[in-house]
Amino acid sequence: MITTFNLLIVGVALFSYFAFTSPEDCPRKYRVLQNKGGALTNLGQIYEYCTLDYGHKWKLKEEYE
């Protein structure tokens, strides 16, 4: 039988997995052009540094973390 305590442990474990393993948001530096203080010469270069996730938010690629 599943106790309340076991459900609590599973809930905390699932929350921690998703909260702490989610990728970092893409910093502004990699989202704006050089004339505005960024690292991009054209807006298409954002794909070199960031990826678009399922929530339509830019996430920093692992090699730039």
C-alpha positions in Angstrom: 0.0 0.0 0.0 1.3 3.5 -0.9 1.5 5.8 2.1 1.3 9.6 2.1 5.0 9.7 3.1 5.9 7.7 0.0 3.9 10.0 -2.2 5.7 13.0 -0.6 9.1 11.5 -1.3 8.2 10.8 -5.0 6.8 14.3 -5.4 9.9 16.0 -4.0 12.1 13.8 -6.1 10.3 14.6 -9.3 10.2 18.4 -8.5 13.9 18.4 -7.8 14.7 16.6 -11.0 12.8 19.1 -13.1 13.9 22.2 -11.1 17.6 21.5 -11.0 18.2 19.8 -14.4 16.4 22.4 -16.5 18.8 24.3 -18.9 19.8 27.8 -18.1 18.0 30.7 -19.8 19.9 32.3 -22.7 21.6 35.5 -21.4 20.9 38.8 -23.1 24.5 38.9 -24.5 23.7 36.1 -26.9 20.3 37.5 -27.9 21.1 41.0 -29.1 23.3 42.5 -31.8 26.8 44.0 -31.2 25.6 47.6 -31.5 23.3 47.0 -28.5 26.0 45.3 -26.4 25.6 41.7 -27.5 27.7 39.1 -29.2 25.7 38.7 -32.5 26.5 40.3 -35.8 23.2 39.2 -37.2 20.1 37.8 -35.5 20.5 34.4 -37.2 23.6 33.7 -35.1 21.4 33.1 -32.0 21.2 29.4 -33.0 25.0 29.1 -32.4 24.6 29.9 -28.7 21.0 29.0 -27.8 18.2 26.6 -28.6 14.5 27.2 -28.6 12.6 24.9 -26.1 9.0 23.7 -26.2 7.8 26.7 -24.2 9.2 29.1 -26.9 12.0 30.3 -24.6 15.7 30.5 -25.5 17.9 28.2 -23.5 21.7 28.3 -23.5 23.5 25.4 -25.1 25.6 23.2 -22.8 29.0 24.2 -24.3 28.5 27.9 -23.4 27.4 27.3 -19.8 
